Amino acid sequence: MAGRWFKAGLHTLVIGSPELSAVAQRWRALWESGSGARLDGATALLAHGMTGFTPAAIDITLPGSSRHHAVDGARLHRHRRPAPTVGADVATIHAAQWAVSDRQAALLVCLPMQQRLTSAARLALAWRAVTRSPRRNFLDAVIADVTDGAHSLGELDFARLARGVGLPAPTRQSVRRGPRGRVYLDVSWGEVGLVVEIDGGHHALALNPIDDALRQNDRLVAGEQVLRMPVLGLRLMPSEFLLQVRRMYDSLR
């Protein structure tokens, strides 16, 4: 074959270079894993067009009754009734559950939403169908943050987090008047002129960043200091963010 063909498994031949592209590696994993194999998890999300993430392995789901074969670089999962194709919403849930850390799980929920591969309604519906999850409490919170930021923000006990770093209880939803009318601040300490704005999952969408910038600038012009933090940041790194708030509070006293 003059070096133009290479065998890459029982069912896979490679034409040209033996170095497989990412797409070719996915096809090889599908063909070599077993009957009924489907891309799943983060790998399926990449096939749907997700960017910004490189998985450590190719996730493959197989019917529970199928024979399987180990494939280098692939991670096999069993399912009683695998779907003909794994949609982005279900793949997002699987990717988050199979992630190596909570931080990676949160990323794999955020990226498909930000890149419009799934919707809040479809993601929430897929999550409700899950009966068991090793990350149940964490993903409950993260999916709520991403799909319904205002609701999850209301459930976030910021006052408890503030007490944990020695801060006095803040005021929630205090009202200010500015050039564009009344605004409601997420968290504030009026005695030192400190405002904390907590950005839900919706804040990065559409024109929200413009509104957020105008709100923040209005408060700065009025003489208040503003710190911003994503609600997911409070889920993943609460101590780091709250210590920043504490340092700012102390500097303003």
Buried (B, 14 or more C-beta within 10 A) or exposed (E): EEEEEBEBBEEBEBEEEEEBEEEBBBBBBBBBBBEBBBBBBBBBBBBBEBEEBEBEBBBBBBBEEEEBBEBEEBBBBEBEEBEEEBBBBBBBBBBBBBBEEBEBBBBBBBBBBBBEBBBBEBBBEBBEEEEEBEBEEBBEBBBBBBBBBEEBBEEBEBBEBBBEBEBEEBBBEBEBEBEEEEBEBBBBBEEBBBBBBBBBBBBBEEEBEEEBEBBBEBBEEEEBBBBBBBBBBBBBBBEEBBBBBBEBBEEEE
